[in-house]
Amino acid sequence: MANLRGRFLKGVSLAVLFGLGTVPAAQADFFERINSYPVYKTLPEGADKSTETVAEIVYASKDGRTLAFTDSPGEDIVFVNAANPLNIQPMGRVALGGEPTSVALGEMAAYAGVNTSEDYINASGHMAVISLAEMGITATCDAKGQPDSVAISPDGKFLAIAIENERDEDLNDGVIPQMPAGHLAVFDLDENGLPTNCDAVRIVDLTGLADVAPTDPEPEFVSINAENQAVVTLQENNHLAVVDLATGEVVSHFSAGVATAENVPVIDARMSDASGTTENVAREPDAVAWIDSERFVTANEGDYEGGSRGFTIWSKNGDVLFDSGNQMEHLGMSHGHYPAKRAAKKGTEPEGVAVGEFGGETLIFVNSERGNFVAVYKDTGAEPEFLQFLPTHVGPEGLLAIPQRDLFVVANEVDEDGVRSHLSVYQFGADVPVYPSVVSEMDPEKSAPIGWGALSALAAHPEDANTLYAVSDSFYDEARIYTMDISEIPAKITSYVTVTGFNQSKLDLEGISVASDGGFWLASEGHPENDRRHLLLKVDDAGAVQEEILLPQSLIDQAQRFSFEGVAEFEMNGQTMVAVAVQREWKDDPKGLTKLAIYNPADKSWGFVHYPLDAPKSAAGGWVGLSEIVSMGNGQFAVLERDNKGGEDAAIKQITVVSLEGVTPAAHGETLPVLEKRFAVDVLPAMAQGKGWILDKPEGLTITANGRLILITDNDGVDDAAGETQLIDLGPATRLN
């Protein structure tokens, strides 16, 4: 029905679609998320569950059965038992008396970098040695500055700490140099894992190396190879150094240079479309990891004025062996994980890297801090091969490969606005990727994937069982109708049209229904405080508005923020009608009753009925409202009802059935009939199968032409949200009977 703005490549993998390498073998193994462990579960007994907790840098014991991570708000190193990764259990917290910045584990001890700086000038910090057997601090060694990253050598002989002595971003607009200068601190470890030079740390001077502020190196991250060489990123200096730990000599150093990302989002707008190119941007690498003794990989997050939105593979002599260019950006766009609010800044912002051997192959993991995903690549010795896209929780920071147990762990640090910090655990060995369930095709006009996200409603093509339509909500500047092909897994967004010709600043589309006379019915949620009206729209196939339909003024006067959330055309008594679901009670509604608004296009009249909402069942409270309405024929409707809670607090995500048979909708101002509803399907179990944070917004529901019940979740545009979109086949629609 809509003009195509993309091409459908049947059966072609993302690797080929985006030029990321060859197609993985059919027998290739994949990672599957098996657990999401909330950090608040490590709080002491009796502690307030709402206490801020963070997982930033995570490390594993040699056997991979114990995990340790930094919790900076709590000033603790947290230990958990991961012997059974499906059932992680807290082991204890070790108080550090300062901010933990990183942690590494050896055979018998954990080593934590602790920042005790009073301010940016009086930089101080130490390395705390923590006994793994006794879970207590056995030594505190002055690091001569503010620690950032900590690494232990594979043979357990050296511990290296990047002493950043970070700059004050509010001083002189954050421009460096700002003293004191940072350095690399090196501790020598004995056979028991204790530092032999605790009182006399070896300092590797890194001044005079970089072209950018050579007097003020700010080491960010350190990694050690099998030859006891440490590679250090000087992020703000856009520089890299390789240090021999035995001698403390800098054996090579070089600029991180610049990189270009073509056809990516760059404008300051709420869109995730390719709008330009970032040319010759300083990489400013953050995390770094050795691939082997000769090569390493950096995540080019940027900080001071750079950030090339990708990752780079280097030789230790400074040769660029591979740069990802726009791949991370395009992966975010195609998977609906693009952080549109960051497009004019650093985009997907790759920050962390890890390397591990799984299934006999060396794999490279690169995270997107803002897009909430990890891209998995296979090392080929040349251009790496893209293998898999892993969804994370909000703010993935630390990455940890545990190949000896076929596990991969992500520490997700964001713990605010109802989102809780997590450890995400993935296991290697799945036959097929479980995620994504939706990706977009390439847009040939823009040489980039179709950008999408915040899908807030679904409708099915009345004849083609493989075609769905979806809309995006007001997170984005433009309101769009997307066409989706569900004949394969993952489903493909093949095209879109932009809604045009409406008479207000923007739309907040929350409902879509195919109109029997062509085009679509759309429901746009209003916002009285933002000058947005509650609109029922009739649009043509190209998205042009043909009619704007308002509610009666007497009802508009009773409006609340939470309004139109679904729309369904239906036939009753020989007439074509349109039902609109109102999410929650308005001013004139009794508590626990919301409205279904029934519009008659023939005489342009409105009638209304009341829908009885469930009371909240979550221990965290919240509210319950409607998200979608779907015609089942004969005046019956499937209604998607949910609470506003996610994670373990989610309690109501359900489909009910109501009927207008024998019910006469009343005009506004009259007493409204109350529908009887029947519980039909609990969708919480299906939403939980991904083993991630339970998403709070199942927003779209439809019944396909061949009678399948399909659900989709709204990812809020990856804004303070995990960014996952779940398209779930709930089975035959006869489940509703």
HELIX and SHEET records of a PDB file:
HELIX    1   1 LEU A   14  LEU A   17  1                                   4    
HELIX    2   2 VAL A   39  THR A   42  5                                   4    
HELIX    3   3 ASN A  172  GLY A  174  5                                   3    
HELIX    4   4 GLN A  327  SER A  334  1                                   8    
HELIX    5   5 ALA A  340  ARG A  342  5                                   3    
HELIX    6   6 PRO A  403  ARG A  405  5                                   3    
HELIX    7   7 PRO A  528  ASN A  530  5                                   3    
HELIX    8   8 GLN A  553  ILE A  556  1                                   4    
HELIX    9   9 GLY A  647  ASP A  649  5                                   3    
HELIX   10  10 LEU A  684  ALA A  688  1                                   5    
HELIX   11  11 ASP A  716  VAL A  718  5                                   3    
HELIX   12  12 ALA A  733  LEU A  736  5                                   4    
SHEET    1   A 4 PHE A  30  PRO A  38  0                                        
SHEET    2   A 4 HIS A 422  ALA A 430 -1                                        
SHEET    3   A 4 LEU A 407  ASN A 412 -1                                        
SHEET    4   A 4 PRO A 396  ILE A 402 -1                                        
SHEET    1   B 4 VAL A  58  ALA A  60  0                                        
SHEET    2   B 4 THR A  66  ASP A  71 -1                                        
SHEET    3   B 4 ASP A  76  ASN A  81 -1                                        
SHEET    4   B 4 GLN A  89  ALA A  95 -1                                        
SHEET    1   C 4 GLU A  99  LEU A 105  0                                        
SHEET    2   C 4 ALA A 109  ASN A 115 -1                                        
SHEET    3   C 4 GLY A 125  SER A 131 -1                                        
SHEET    4   C 4 GLY A 136  ASP A 142 -1                                        
SHEET    1   D 4 PRO A 147  ILE A 152  0                                        
SHEET    2   D 4 PHE A 158  ILE A 163 -1                                        
SHEET    3   D 4 HIS A 183  ASP A 188 -1                                        
SHEET    4   D 4 ARG A 202  VAL A 204 -1                                        
SHEET    1   E 4 PRO A 219  ILE A 224  0                                        
SHEET    2   E 4 GLN A 229  LEU A 234 -1                                        
SHEET    3   E 4 HIS A 239  ASP A 244 -1                                        
SHEET    4   E 4 GLU A 249  SER A 255 -1                                        
SHEET    1   F 2 VAL A 258  VAL A 264  0                                        
SHEET    2   F 2 GLY A 276  ALA A 282 -1                                        
SHEET    1   G 4 VAL A 288  TRP A 290  0                                        
SHEET    2   G 4 ARG A 295  ALA A 299 -1                                        
SHEET    3   G 4 PHE A 311  SER A 315 -1                                        
SHEET    4   G 4 VAL A 320  ASP A 323 -1                                        
SHEET    1   H 4 PRO A 350  PHE A 358  0                                        
SHEET    2   H 4 GLU A 361  SER A 368 -1                                        
SHEET    3   H 4 PHE A 373  LYS A 378 -1                                        
SHEET    4   H 4 GLU A 385  PRO A 391 -1                                        
SHEET    1   I 5 VAL A 438  SER A 440  0                                        
SHEET    2   I 5 ALA A 491  THR A 498  1                                        
SHEET    3   I 5 ARG A 480  ASP A 485 -1                                        
SHEET    4   I 5 THR A 467  SER A 472 -1                                        
SHEET    5   I 5 LEU A 455  ALA A 460 -1                                        
SHEET    1   J 2 MET A 442  ASP A 443  0                                        
SHEET    2   J 2 ALA A 448  PRO A 449 -1                                        
SHEET    1   K 4 LEU A 509  VAL A 514  0                                        
SHEET    2   K 4 PHE A 520  SER A 524 -1                                        
SHEET    3   K 4 LEU A 535  VAL A 539 -1                                        
SHEET    4   K 4 VAL A 545  ILE A 549 -1                                        
SHEET    1   L 4 PHE A 564  MET A 572  0                                        
SHEET    2   L 4 GLN A 575  VAL A 582 -1                                        
SHEET    3   L 4 LEU A 593  ASN A 600 -1                                        
SHEET    4   L 4 SER A 605  PRO A 612 -1                                        
SHEET    1   M 4 VAL A 624  GLY A 633  0                                        
SHEET    2   M 4 GLN A 636  ASP A 643 -1                                        
SHEET    3   M 4 LYS A 653  SER A 659 -1                                        
SHEET    4   M 4 ARG A 678  ASP A 682 -1                                        
SHEET    1   N 3 PRO A 698  ILE A 703  0                                        
SHEET    2   N 3 ARG A 708  THR A 713 -1                                        
SHEET    3   N 3 LEU A 727  PRO A 732 -1                                        
END                                                                             
